[in-house]
Amino acid sequence: MNQFAIRLLVYSHKFDIRRFRFASGFLFVYNIANNIAKVFYAMKSPIAFFSKNIGIDLGTANTLIYLAGRGIIANEPSVAAVNNKTGHVLAIGEEAKKMIGRTPAHINVVRPLVGGVISDFDMTQELLRHLLKKVVGSKVFYNFKHAVIGVPSNLTEVERKSVEDAVIGAGVSKAYVIEEPLAAALGARLPIDEPTANMIVDIGGGTTEIAVISMGGTVTAKSLKIAGDKLNDDIIRFIRDEFRLAIGEPTAEELKISIGSAIPMDQKMELMIRGRDLATGLPKEAVVKDTHVRAAIVKSLKSIVETIKEVVELSPPELAGDILRRGIYLCGGGSLLKGMDVLLARELGVNTTVVDDPLTCVARGTGVAIENLEKYKHILDNPLRPRDIKI
């Protein structure tokens, strides 16, 4: 082989190596670009990477935030403390709750929601901003795209609109409203899409929501403004009348949780409380027994039982039979009252079950709805949406 042939062979070999390197580099860049394109296509827009969907249980007693993909990440009392002189919000949530009944004249502790309805719009927005800021933390480029909010079933359109406006004003792009009984049923993992009765009783802080749900909708429902806060008021009034002792809401709450019961218990319980003697105006102690607390709340409990009976009576016969077969599901803070499930089972003749983790049931339901938004969009209530007009 001559010298020219040898040089030609070496040059061809070098050219093949360069061509191979060029092809490999091009393929590497193409794969990276293709993967980036797939990510952007899945996100629809780069901004979506920093967007999150949330579920909100805007309760009279507590407000809970459910972040899609993570679960419940905020749970604070629906309480705010405001300085009346400066208008500055001093504390929100747990810190503000500690101030109830212990503040000077220029500091006002308010509950922005009463009976499940927004009574102080600005404070509700501040509460939501505080909780959402807690969710975001130190992240700067972060926003909330969609929110599903649980509300009582008997709200008017104006009250629903105020809830939506408060959530949007707190930093959410679009708000959907779901009735609390539906959210509670979703949170309890009940088969709401099946043609069978799912009866849910949600005893919250401001309202008791009672509903029979079937085929993804509410068949019969009632909202009663007798719940945890009303029981506290009953206890305060009873202690004032029987013991001539003035106590505050925190003490009444402690009595209800510690020794309160819906039925007589085997174990006798009592609790030492302190308040102001109405006769002398001086501090005074008194021992309160479980029988006293039960006597204080019996009338309110009877009203709840009667309303549940009315809802069952209004239900179609087939669904009434399903209720007898499947039973009643209890959730909300009021369901934790000792013997509440036994009382309902005895009065109604229907098996009654307290769902797992009843305090977060509605919040978990809003989370299920927001994580499956397309599937449950038909049960989300947005009555102010403009209707299509056909001419």
Secondary structure, DSSP 8 states (H G I E B T S, - for coil): --HHHHHHHHHHHHHHHHHHHHHHHHHHHHHHHHHHHHHHHHHSSGGGGGEEEEEEEE-SSEEEEEETTTEEEEEEES-EEEETTT--EEEETHHHHTTTT---TTEEEE-SEETTEES-HHHHHHHHHHHHHHHHTT-SS-EEEEEEEEE-TT--HHHHHHHHHHHHHTTEEEEEEEEHHHHHHHHTT--TTSSS-EEEEEE-SS-EEEEEEETTEEEEEEEES-SHHHHHHHHHHHHHHHH-EE--HHHHHHHHHHH-BSS--SS--EEEEEEEETTT-SEEEEEEEHHHHHHHHHHHHHHHHHHHHHHHHHS-HHHHHHHHHH-EEEESGGGGSBTHHHHHHHHHSS-EEE-SSGGGHHHHHHHHHHHTHHHHGGGSB-TTS------
